[in-house]
Amino acid sequence: MEPRVIHLFVKPAHGAPMEARSLLSAVEGKGLSGDAAFGTTRRQVLVIDSETLADFDLAPGAVRENITIEGIQLHGIRRGARLLVADAVLVISGDCTPCAYIDSLRPGLRQAMAGRRGVLAQVERGGTLAVGSPVRLEIPEAASAPQEAHAR
């Protein structure tokens, strides 16, 4: 199976419920149009793979990710790697450290998901993302530095 986007989400405001979308606009250096994190520099996009969600028996959107993909496991992907999603390019900036919200889903889940809540990324090249868009992973030689974990 070719890696692809299976769900897209935005949060219209901090703390607001995630809203599913079939299309999203990724804007270079800004993030996802319509998302509360739009314009931030550190946490523009959160991406998780469906395999990780399945491992923890979680529904897409449960960990407040923007993009759910299948066919590429993101655990251990290094900072500086690139996800090519349709015509957009997302640069991985590090792991997303599980926050207290994760324990609200299930006690102990925060600790269990350490290092597996997905990856944070910044939009290097904008484009239109759609459910079903192909996803490709590029790991440049320079992506060998250890990741920095970031909390939400």
TIDO-617706 format. One line per 5 residues: number of its first residue (from 1); their letters; for each residue x, y, z of N, C-alpha, C, O. Coordinates in pm, 1 decimal. Layout:
% TIDO-617706
NUM = a = X,Y,Z,X,Y,Z,X,Y,Z,X,Y,Z; ... .
***
This chain:
% TIDO-617706
1 = meprv = 84.0,-118.8,0.0,0.0,0.0,0.0,87.9,124.4,0.0,184.4,134.0,75.9; 53.3,218.4,-85.4,127.6,344.4,-93.0,91.4,431.6,27.1,-26.6,447.5,58.3; 191.3,488.3,94.8,162.1,577.9,207.8,72.3,693.0,163.1,88.9,748.6,54.6; -23.6,727.5,249.8,-117.7,832.6,213.6,-178.3,897.8,337.1,-169.3,845.0,448.0; -239.9,1013.2,315.9,-314.8,1083.3,420.2,-450.3,1015.4,433.9,-519.4,993.4,334.3 .
6 = ihlfv = -489.1,981.8,558.4,-621.1,922.1,576.2,-717.5,1011.7,654.1,-838.7,990.6,649.5; -664.9,1111.3,725.5,-750.2,1208.2,796.4,-677.8,1341.3,805.4,-555.3,1346.6,816.2; -755.9,1449.5,800.9,-705.5,1586.1,819.8,-793.2,1654.7,923.7,-915.2,1638.7,923.7; -729.9,1731.3,1012.4,-802.5,1801.1,1118.6,-745.5,1940.1,1141.2,-627.1,1964.4,1117.8; -830.4,2031.0,1186.7,-786.4,2161.0,1238.3,-855.2,2182.2,1371.7,-962.1,2127.5,1398.8 .
11 = kpahg = -790.8,2263.2,1454.0,-856.5,2309.8,1577.0,-881.5,2458.2,1556.3,-786.6,2535.7,1544.9; -1008.1,2499.0,1551.1,-1038.3,2638.5,1520.2,-993.9,2736.5,1628.8,-974.5,2854.9,1601.2; -977.6,2687.7,1752.3,-928.7,2770.2,1863.0,-859.2,2677.8,1961.8,-888.4,2558.3,1965.9; -767.7,2731.8,2041.2,-698.8,2650.8,2141.0,-801.2,2591.1,2236.1,-885.7,2662.3,2290.4; -793.3,2459.6,2256.2,-885.7,2389.5,2345.1,-1016.3,2349.4,2278.9,-1093.8,2273.7,2337.3 .
16 = apmea = -1042.6,2398.4,2157.7,-1166.3,2364.1,2086.6,-1156.7,2222.2,2031.4,-1046.7,2171.8,2008.2; -1270.8,2157.9,2010.3,-1269.2,2024.3,1949.4,-1207.0,2029.0,1809.4,-1219.3,2128.5,1738.0; -1141.1,1921.0,1772.3,-1083.8,1909.8,1639.0,-1197.0,1897.6,1538.1,-1300.4,1836.8,1566.0; -1176.4,1956.1,1420.2,-1274.5,1948.9,1312.7,-1211.2,1878.3,1193.2,-1104.5,1917.7,1146.1; -1277.5,1774.0,1144.6,-1228.5,1698.7,1029.0,-1246.2,1782.0,902.1,-1343.8,1855.6,887.6 .
21 = rslls = -1151.6,1768.9,812.3,-1156.5,1837.4,682.1,-1118.1,1737.0,573.6,-1046.2,1640.6,600.1; -1165.6,1759.5,453.2,-1123.0,1676.6,341.1,-1008.0,1742.6,266.1,-931.5,1675.3,197.0; -996.0,1875.8,280.1,-888.1,1954.0,218.9,-835.5,2054.5,319.6,-911.1,2109.8,399.5; -705.1,2077.5,314.9,-643.3,2182.1,396.6,-538.5,2252.8,312.0,-476.4,2192.9,224.2; -520.1,2380.1,339.8,-416.4,2457.4,273.8,-298.1,2472.2,369.1,-311.7,2528.0,477.9 .
26 = avegk = -182.0,2421.7,327.3,-57.8,2438.7,403.6,12.3,2562.7,348.0,35.6,2573.5,227.6; 45.0,2655.2,436.8,105.0,2782.9,396.3,249.3,2787.4,444.5,277.3,2770.4,563.2; 339.0,2810.4,351.8,482.2,2812.1,382.3,513.6,2902.6,500.7,476.5,3020.0,502.8; 583.6,2844.8,600.6,627.7,2918.9,716.8,518.2,2954.1,815.9,546.9,3015.0,919.0; 394.0,2917.9,788.1,281.1,2956.3,873.6,206.9,2837.7,934.4,165.2,2844.3,1050.1 .
31 = glsgd = 189.5,2728.9,858.5,113.0,2615.1,907.7,-9.2,2589.0,823.7,-8.3,2609.9,702.4; -115.8,2542.6,889.4,-238.0,2504.4,819.9,-343.3,2613.6,835.2,-378.0,2652.0,946.8; -392.6,2662.2,725.1,-493.7,2766.9,726.5,-616.8,2719.7,803.6,-666.7,2609.3,781.6; -664.7,2804.6,894.0,-782.2,2771.0,973.4,-751.7,2702.6,1104.9,-843.0,2677.8,1183.7; -623.9,2671.1,1131.0,-585.7,2605.8,1255.5,-536.8,2710.2,1356.7,-474.7,2809.8,1319.6 .
36 = aafgt = -565.4,2685.8,1484.2,-526.7,2779.4,1590.5,-375.3,2800.0,1598.0,-329.7,2904.3,1644.8; -297.5,2702.5,1552.7,-151.5,2714.1,1557.2,-95.5,2788.2,1435.0,26.0,2805.3,1424.3; -181.6,2832.2,1343.6,-137.3,2902.1,1223.4,-56.1,3025.2,1262.1,-99.1,3105.7,1344.6; 61.7,3038.9,1201.6,147.5,3154.0,1227.6,250.7,3131.6,1336.8,339.0,3215.0,1356.7; 240.3,3018.0,1409.0,341.1,2989.1,1510.8,465.3,2935.1,1442.0,459.4,2891.5,1327.1 .
41 = trrqv = 574.7,2937.8,1510.5,697.3,2886.2,1448.9,730.5,2745.2,1496.2,791.7,2668.3,1422.0; 691.3,2710.3,1618.0,734.9,2582.8,1674.6,639.3,2467.1,1645.8,684.3,2357.8,1611.3; 510.0,2488.5,1659.1,414.0,2378.7,1648.8,313.0,2406.8,1538.6,195.2,2428.6,1566.9; 357.1,2406.7,1414.1,266.2,2436.6,1304.5,175.1,2319.3,1270.9,55.7,2337.8,1247.3; 231.2,2198.4,1268.6,156.1,2080.5,1224.9,196.0,1960.9,1311.3,314.2,1939.9,1338.4 .
46 = lvids = 96.4,1882.7,1354.6,122.0,1757.0,1426.1,76.5,1643.1,1335.9,-38.2,1639.7,1291.2; 167.5,1550.3,1309.9,140.3,1436.4,1221.8,159.5,1308.2,1301.8,256.9,1294.6,1375.7; 66.6,1214.3,1286.9,79.5,1083.3,1351.4,42.6,976.3,1250.0,-31.3,1002.3,1155.0; 94.0,856.4,1270.5,59.8,746.2,1180.9,-52.9,662.9,1241.1,-65.4,650.6,1363.0; -133.6,606.5,1153.3,-250.8,528.9,1196.5,-210.3,404.1,1273.8,-286.1,356.4,1358.2 .
51 = etlad = -93.1,351.4,1246.2,-46.1,232.6,1316.9,-27.6,262.3,1466.0,-61.1,179.6,1550.8; 25.5,380.2,1497.4,41.6,419.5,1638.1,-93.9,436.3,1704.9,-113.8,390.5,1817.4; -187.6,502.2,1636.1,-322.0,516.6,1693.2,-382.4,379.3,1721.4,-443.6,358.9,1826.3; -365.8,286.0,1629.5,-419.5,150.4,1647.9,-352.6,80.5,1766.4,-419.2,10.6,1842.8; -220.2,99.2,1781.9,-147.8,37.3,1894.0,-205.6,79.8,2028.6,-204.1,2.7,2124.6 .
56 = fdlap = -256.9,203.4,2035.3,-310.8,256.2,2160.8,-464.8,258.0,2161.7,-526.5,313.9,2252.4; -524.7,196.7,2060.4,-670.8,189.4,2048.7,-734.0,328.4,2055.7,-828.0,352.2,2131.5; -679.4,419.8,1974.0,-727.9,557.6,1969.5,-785.1,588.4,1831.7,-735.7,538.3,1730.7; -888.2,669.7,1828.0,-949.5,712.1,1702.0,-867.3,824.3,1639.2,-800.7,899.5,1710.4; -871.4,836.3,1507.4,-806.8,951.0,1442.9,-860.0,1081.8,1502.2,-980.2,1097.0,1524.1 .
61 = gavre = -768.3,1176.0,1527.6,-803.1,1304.2,1587.3,-796.0,1305.0,1738.6,-796.1,1411.9,1799.7; -789.8,1188.2,1800.3,-792.9,1179.4,1947.2,-674.9,1249.0,2013.1,-690.7,1308.9,2119.5; -556.6,1242.5,1951.9,-439.5,1305.8,2013.3,-419.4,1448.7,1961.4,-314.9,1510.2,1982.9; -521.5,1499.6,1893.0,-526.4,1636.5,1841.9,-425.2,1659.6,1730.2,-370.1,1768.7,1715.7; -401.9,1554.2,1651.6,-314.0,1568.2,1535.9,-387.5,1639.4,1423.6,-510.3,1638.6,1416.4 .
66 = nitie = -308.4,1701.3,1335.7,-363.4,1765.6,1217.1,-371.8,1668.9,1099.8,-464.6,1674.8,1019.1; -273.8,1580.0,1091.7,-267.2,1487.3,978.8,-245.2,1346.7,1032.0,-154.7,1322.9,1112.0; -328.4,1253.7,987.0,-309.9,1111.7,1016.5,-270.2,1045.0,885.2,-339.5,1057.5,784.2; -158.4,974.5,888.3,-111.9,906.1,767.2,-108.9,755.8,791.3,-108.9,709.9,905.5; -106.4,680.7,683.1,-84.1,536.9,694.2,25.4,497.7,597.2,43.7,559.5,492.4 .
71 = giqlh = 98.0,393.2,634.8,202.5,341.3,548.7,343.0,386.5,582.9,439.0,334.5,526.1; 358.3,481.5,673.7,490.1,525.1,721.4,479.9,536.3,872.7,399.0,613.5,924.0; 561.4,460.1,944.0,564.4,474.5,1089.6,659.7,588.6,1123.8,773.7,591.9,1077.6; 611.7,680.9,1204.6,686.9,802.6,1234.6,774.4,791.5,1358.6,861.1,876.1,1380.2; 753.6,689.6,1439.9,833.5,671.9,1561.1,981.2,664.1,1523.0,1020.6,581.1,1441.1 .
76 = girrg = 1062.5,750.9,1583.1,1206.6,749.4,1558.2,1251.2,831.7,1438.7,1370.7,838.0,1409.7; 1157.5,895.2,1368.5,1196.5,980.8,1255.6,1272.1,1101.2,1311.0,1228.4,1166.0,1406.1; 1383.5,1128.7,1250.6,1471.4,1232.7,1302.0,1432.0,1372.6,1257.5,1370.0,1392.7,1153.1; 1470.0,1466.8,1339.8,1453.6,1608.5,1308.6,1524.3,1637.9,1176.4,1635.7,1591.1,1152.8; 1458.8,1715.6,1091.0,1516.3,1750.9,961.5,1466.2,1664.6,847.7,1482.7,1700.5,731.1 .
81 = arllv = 1405.1,1550.9,879.4,1345.1,1468.2,774.3,1227.9,1545.5,714.6,1172.5,1635.4,777.8; 1191.4,1509.3,592.8,1082.1,1579.3,524.7,971.4,1480.9,487.3,996.2,1369.4,441.6; 848.6,1527.1,508.6,731.6,1455.2,459.6,680.1,1532.4,339.3,644.2,1649.6,350.9; 676.4,1467.7,225.0,621.8,1527.5,104.5,477.1,1480.3,95.3,450.6,1362.7,70.3; 385.1,1571.9,115.5,243.0,1541.4,117.7,179.3,1615.8,1.4,166.8,1738.2,4.7 .
86 = adavl = 139.0,1541.8,-101.6,91.4,1603.6,-225.1,200.6,1698.5,-273.0,313.7,1655.0,-294.1; 169.6,1828.7,-290.8,271.0,1923.3,-338.0,333.2,2004.6,-224.7,413.1,2094.8,-250.3; 298.0,1974.2,-101.2,353.6,2044.3,14.7,471.9,1967.3,72.4,483.3,1846.0,55.1; 559.1,2039.8,140.9,672.5,1978.0,209.5,668.8,2020.8,355.7,665.5,2139.8,386.9; 669.5,1920.9,445.4,671.5,1944.6,589.6,806.1,1898.6,643.4,849.0,1787.0,614.2 .
91 = visgd = 873.2,1982.3,721.3,1002.6,1947.1,780.7,978.9,1910.0,926.7,920.2,1986.7,1003.0; 1025.3,1791.7,963.9,1007.5,1742.8,1101.0,1096.7,1823.5,1194.6,1217.2,1835.7,1172.8; 1034.1,1879.1,1300.6,1111.3,1955.4,1399.0,1132.2,1876.9,1528.0,1208.1,1921.0,1614.3; 1066.7,1761.7,1543.6,1088.7,1676.9,1660.5,963.5,1602.5,1702.4,856.1,1619.3,1644.6; 980.2,1520.0,1804.2,866.9,1447.7,1862.2,773.2,1545.4,1932.2,815.4,1651.6,1977.9 .
96 = ctpca = 647.5,1508.9,1939.8,550.9,1584.6,2019.1,536.5,1513.7,2153.6,483.3,1402.8,2160.5; 582.8,1576.4,2257.5,575.3,1518.9,2391.3,430.4,1514.9,2437.8,361.4,1616.7,2433.0; 383.0,1398.6,2483.0,245.1,1391.7,2533.1,224.7,1486.3,2651.3,306.8,1492.9,2742.8; 113.2,1559.4,2646.9,80.4,1653.8,2753.2,-26.6,1593.6,2844.4,-69.7,1480.1,2824.2; -68.4,1669.7,2943.6,-169.3,1622.6,3039.3,-300.4,1585.1,2970.4,-372.9,1498.4,3019.4 .
101 = yidsl = -331.6,1648.5,2858.6,-453.5,1615.0,2784.6,-458.7,1465.6,2750.9,-565.6,1404.8,2754.7; -344.2,1407.1,2718.2,-339.9,1265.7,2679.3,-387.9,1177.1,2793.8,-457.9,1078.7,2770.1; -351.3,1210.4,2917.2,-400.8,1133.5,3032.1,-551.2,1149.6,3051.6,-614.6,1063.9,3113.1; -609.5,1258.1,3000.0,-754.6,1274.1,3010.5,-827.8,1174.8,2920.5,-945.5,1145.9,2942.0; -758.2,1123.2,2820.5,-816.7,1021.1,2733.6,-820.8,885.7,2803.8,-916.1,809.0,2789.9 .
106 = rpglr = -713.7,858.6,2880.2,-701.7,732.6,2952.7,-587.5,747.8,3052.8,-475.2,778.9,3013.1; -613.9,726.5,3182.2,-506.6,738.5,3280.8,-385.5,650.5,3242.7,-399.8,533.4,3207.8; -266.4,711.8,3250.8,-143.2,640.8,3219.8,-103.4,646.9,3073.0,6.2,604.2,3036.7; -191.0,699.3,2988.6,-161.7,703.4,2844.5,-47.1,798.8,2812.1,30.4,774.0,2719.8; -36.5,907.1,2887.5,71.6,1004.9,2864.5,207.3,936.1,2873.5,292.3,953.6,2786.1 .
111 = qamag = 227.1,859.1,2977.5,355.4,789.5,2994.9,372.4,681.1,2888.8,481.3,664.2,2834.0; 265.0,608.0,2859.9,272.7,500.2,2761.5,306.5,553.0,2621.6,373.9,485.1,2544.1; 260.0,673.4,2589.7,282.0,730.0,2456.1,411.1,810.6,2444.6,438.7,865.6,2338.0; 489.7,819.1,2549.1,614.1,896.4,2543.5,695.3,854.9,2420.9,725.6,736.9,2403.0; 730.0,951.8,2337.1,806.2,925.0,2215.3,722.4,874.2,2099.7,775.7,845.1,1992.6 .
116 = rrgvl = 589.3,863.0,2120.3,505.0,806.2,2014.3,377.8,887.7,1988.1,283.6,835.7,1928.4; 373.2,1011.3,2030.2,253.7,1092.6,2007.9,251.6,1154.6,1869.2,158.0,1227.4,1836.2; 348.8,1128.7,1790.1,358.4,1187.1,1657.4,474.1,1283.8,1649.9,551.8,1298.5,1744.3; 484.0,1349.3,1536.0,593.4,1442.6,1514.2,539.1,1581.1,1480.7,435.7,1596.2,1415.6; 612.1,1680.3,1527.2,580.5,1818.7,1494.4,655.2,1855.4,1367.0,767.3,1810.2,1343.7 .
121 = aqver = 591.5,1937.5,1285.6,653.6,1975.8,1159.1,621.1,2120.6,1127.0,524.0,2177.8,1176.5; 704.8,2177.3,1043.4,684.0,2311.8,992.9,664.7,2302.6,842.1,720.6,2214.4,776.9; 586.2,2393.1,787.7,559.4,2393.2,644.6,674.2,2463.8,572.1,691.4,2585.2,582.9; 751.7,2385.2,498.5,863.6,2440.0,421.1,815.9,2488.0,283.9,861.9,2590.5,233.6; 723.8,2413.3,224.4,663.2,2452.3,96.9,513.2,2429.2,107.4,468.8,2319.7,141.9 .
126 = ggtla = 436.8,2530.8,78.2,292.3,2522.0,89.9,229.6,2439.3,-21.4,293.9,2404.6,-120.4; 102.9,2409.3,-1.8,28.2,2334.5,-101.4,-105.4,2290.8,-45.5,-138.3,2320.4,69.4; -180.9,2221.6,-125.4,-311.1,2171.2,-84.3,-297.6,2026.3,-40.0,-245.4,1942.4,-113.4; -345.1,1997.8,80.5,-345.6,1861.7,134.0,-487.7,1808.6,123.5,-583.8,1881.6,147.9; -500.7,1683.0,87.5,-632.9,1621.6,76.9,-628.5,1481.7,136.7,-524.9,1415.3,135.2 .
131 = vgspv = -741.8,1438.5,188.9,-752.3,1298.8,231.0,-725.8,1215.6,105.7,-785.9,1238.5,0.8; -635.6,1119.5,118.1,-595.5,1037.1,4.2,-466.9,1082.4,-61.7,-411.6,1010.2,-144.7; -416.9,1202.6,-25.7,-291.2,1251.6,-84.5,-178.1,1153.7,-56.1,-169.9,1098.8,53.7; -90.4,1131.1,-154.3,26.3,1046.1,-130.1,124.1,1114.2,-35.4,133.3,1236.9,-31.4; 196.9,1032.9,40.9,296.5,1082.9,136.0,428.0,1010.1,107.5,430.6,888.4,89.2 .
136 = rleip = 536.1,1086.5,104.3,668.3,1028.4,85.4,760.6,1085.5,191.7,751.6,1203.5,225.7; 848.6,1002.3,243.7,944.2,1043.1,346.4,1081.6,1057.2,285.0,1129.1,967.0,216.1; 1146.4,1171.8,310.2,1285.6,1193.8,269.8,1367.4,1216.8,394.9,1335.1,1303.0,476.6; 1472.8,1140.0,409.4,1560.7,1154.6,525.5,1697.5,1198.7,474.5,1776.6,1115.9,429.2; 1725.8,1328.9,481.8,1855.3,1378.5,435.6,1967.1,1336.5,531.1,1942.6,1306.0,647.8 .
141 = eaasa = 2087.0,1335.6,480.8,2203.4,1300.5,562.7,2210.2,1385.3,688.8,2247.9,1336.1,795.2; 2173.6,1512.9,677.2,2182.4,1605.5,790.5,2078.7,1576.0,898.5,2081.7,1637.8,1004.9; 1987.2,1482.7,873.1,1881.6,1452.7,970.7,1928.0,1350.3,1073.5,1846.8,1275.8,1128.2; 2056.9,1346.5,1099.6,2107.6,1246.8,1192.9,2120.7,1299.5,1335.1,2153.7,1223.8,1426.3; 2095.0,1430.1,1355.0,2102.0,1485.4,1489.6,1984.1,1437.0,1573.5,1874.8,1418.3,1520.2 .
146 = pqeah = 2003.8,1416.6,1701.7,1891.9,1370.9,1786.9,1775.8,1469.7,1784.5,1794.3,1590.5,1769.9; 1656.5,1414.7,1799.3,1535.7,1497.3,1800.8,1524.9,1572.6,1930.6,1575.5,1529.2,2034.0; 1458.5,1685.7,1924.2,1418.4,1758.5,2044.7,1271.0,1730.2,2065.7,1191.6,1738.2,1972.0; 1234.8,1697.4,2187.0,1093.7,1676.2,2216.6,1029.2,1810.4,2249.8,1088.3,1893.8,2318.4; 907.9,1829.7,2200.5,835.6,1954.6,2224.6,700.9,1924.0,2285.5,630.6,1833.7,2240.0 .
151 = ar = 664.8,1997.6,2386.9,530.2,1985.9,2444.4,437.6,2079.2,2368.7,482.0,2175.4,2306.0; 310.1,2050.4,2375.0,212.1,2136.7,2310.5,197.9,2264.5,2386.3,119.4,2350.9,2347.3 .
***
